[in-house]
């Protein structure tokens, strides 16, 4: 089957073939689960930074209707290869979903990568109450520049990235975003985390203002063997530091001896 090109410009080799029992790849395929927007559009720079040897699948959630984690798991299952090894990489909102799916230890899952993620409520105390109360109305207006910079991108974010984030978030219906916020801050998958048998890499954004440090503490308390990598950057780390993030993923996979790639980065 002919290869086709993803919307982000990278070629997704044998993507349809892999879903139907195609030949094994030389490198594990990356299955990417997006953040709160669910569109997958914000992975563009990250996948461009990946070594050319990587194949990838971007999972996309409907922008016009809310689907709970329990049902999104079926979408993830259908997007994963059935006859070749794959790595599940999830950022932010999708990390509980990735933990839930990986806990079933699906065939050919080789590793799990969680970026700026959580397995229990990412916010606590008054912030949790505040978010629950405001969720129904917080997305009725376009995302303000100051809010995008403070919570997501940092004050020195490139204007092009800021615009891309604002456009992407505005492409999703406000009620869908609100429902995702409510589900994310009330979901707990710590028990599922304990059932995962594949290696896990957690990438922490050092200047994350959305996901509290306690989330990482909870995760490592359940699974102390999780490999931790920290990067300077805000919550949208894959977007602000795509090359450094891609290097971390590449190095993690080399450490697992899952691919023949050359050296591209160092965890730290």
N, C-alpha and C positions, 0 to 999 in steps of 0.2 A: 504494500500500500504506500502511495506517495506520501512524503513528509509534507506537513503544512506549517504555515507561519502563525505564531500567536500574535495577539494584538499588540504585544510589547516589542515586537520586532525580532525576537529570537525564534529560531526554528524548533518546533516541538517534534522531534524525530519519532516516528512510529507511535504516536500517541494513541490513535484509534486502534492500531494493531495490538498494543500492549493490553488494552482492555479486553481483547478477545483472544488472548493466548498466543501472542506473537513471540518472536525470538528473544532470548535473553540479551540484555544490554551489557556492555563492558563496565559501565558504572551504574550504581543504584540510581533509580529515578527519584527525583524530588517531587513530592506531592505537597503543594503549598496551600495552606488554609489562611484566608485573609483576616484582617482586623475588623473593627466594628462596621465599616462601610460594606464589607462583604463582596465588593465588586472584583477584587483582585487586580484592579488597575494600578494600585500603588506599589505593586511588586516590580514595576518596570525596570527601575535602575538596579535593583538587587539582582534580578536574573541576568541583566547585562553584565554584571560584575562577576558572575559565576564562570568557572572554567568552561571552555567550549565542550569539554567531554560530557558535561551534565545534560541530561534530558530532564524535562520538568512538566508537570501538569498543574495548572492553576485552577483550583476549585472556586466556583462563583456562586454566591447565594442570591436569590431573587431580590431585586431592589424594591419591588412593589408589594411584597407580602412577607409577613413574619413567619419563619419556620423555627420551631424550638430545637434545641440541641438534640433532643431524642430523635427527631425526624431528620435533622441534618446529617446524623451519623450514617443514614442510608445513602445519602448523596456522596459522602466521603468514601464509603465502601465501593460504590460504583465507579469512582474516579481512580481508585488504586489499582495498580497492576495485579494480575492474577497469576502470572507465570514468571515474574522476575522480581528481584529484591527492590525495595523502595524505602525511602526515608520520608517520614511525615514531619513537615515543618509547619508550625503554627505560630501566629503572632497574636498577642493581646486577646481579643474577644474569642478567638477560636481555640485558645489553649485548653479550656475545659473540655471542649469537643474532642480535641486530639487525645487528651488523657483518657476520656471515656472510650474512644475507639481503640486506642492502643491497649487498654486493659483487657480486651478480648484476645490479645495476642494473635492478630490475623496472620495468615500465611504470608511469608515473604517480607513482613515488616522487619527491617534491619536495625532501625534506630529512630529515636524521637528527638526533635529539636523544638524547644519552647523559647520564644523570644518575647520579653516583657510580659510574661504570662503569670497565671494564677490558677490555683486549684481550690481556692476558697475565696470569699468576697475580696475583691481588690481594694475596697475602701471600707473603713469601719467607723464606728461612733457617729458623730454628728454629720460627717460627710456622707455616710451611707444613707441616713435619714433624708438629708438634703437632696441627694441624687434621686432617691425614690419619689420624693414629692415633686421634684422639678422635671422628671423624665417625660411626662406627657406634654410639656410645653417648651422644653429647652431646644428643640430642633425646628420650631415653627418659623424661626428667622434664619437667614444664612449664617453660617459660622463666622463670627467676627474675627478680624485679623488678630486682635490681642488675645482672644481665647485660643486660637489655633497655635499661636506662638507660646503662650504660657503653659498649656496643657499637653500639647502634642509635639511641637517642632523646635522649640527654643527660640530665643529672641533674635538670633543671627541666622535664621533659616533663609535660604535663597528665595527670592520672590517667585521664581518659577515653581518651586516646590510648594510654597504656600498656596499659590493659585491652583495648583493641581489638587491639593488636598481639599480646598474649599469647593472646587467643582465636583470632585468625586463624592464628597459627602452630600452635596446638594442634589446629586442624582438619585439618592435613595429617599423614599418617602419618609417624612418625619415620624409617623406612627410606627414604622418598622424600626427605625433607629431607637425610638423610645422603648419599644418592647425588648430590643436587644440589650439595652442598658439595664432594664429591670431584671432580665434573666441572668445577665452576667454577674450582677452584684448580689444575687440570691442563690447562685449555684455553688455547690461544693462537690468536688470529686476527689477528695483526699483518699477515700477508701479505694477508689479505682486506681489511683496512683500506685498504691501498694501492690497491685496485681500485675503491673507491667514488668516484663522480663527482659526487654531489649535495653541497650544503653540509651541514656538520656543526656542531652546537653541543654543546659539552661543558659540563655544569653540575657544578662541583666543590663538595663540602661541605667547608668549611675545617676543621671539627673531626671529620672522618671518621676513625674508629678501626679500620675494617675494610679499606677500600681504601687502599693506600699511595699516597703522592704519586708514586712511581716509575711507577705505572700511567699517569698523565697524561703524564709525561715520555716514556714509550715511545710513547704515541699521537701526541704532537706531533712526535716524532722522525720517525715514519713520514709524518705528514701535518701539516706546519707551518701549513697554511691553516685548520685547525680553529679555529672561534671559541670562545673560552673565557669563561665567566662563573663567578664565585665568589660563594658565599653563606655567611654565618656559619650554621653548623648542623651537626648530626651526620649519620651515614650515611643515615638515612631522611629525606632533605631534603624530598621532596615531601609528606611527612606532617607534618613539623615546621614547614615554611615554605611551605604550599600557595599562598598569594597571591603571595608574592615569586617562587616558581618559575613560577607561571602567567604572571606579568608578563614574566619572562625569555623564555618561549616565545613569547608574543605579540609582544614586541619583535623577537625573532629573525625571526619570519615577516614582520613589517612591513618589516624590512630587506631581505628577499628579494622584496618586492613581490608576495606571493602572495595577499594578501587585502585587502579594503577596510576593515579594522577601525580604530577610533580608538586613540589612545594609551592604554596601560594600565600601562606600566612602563618601566624603563630597565635595560639590561644593565650590570653593574658589581659 
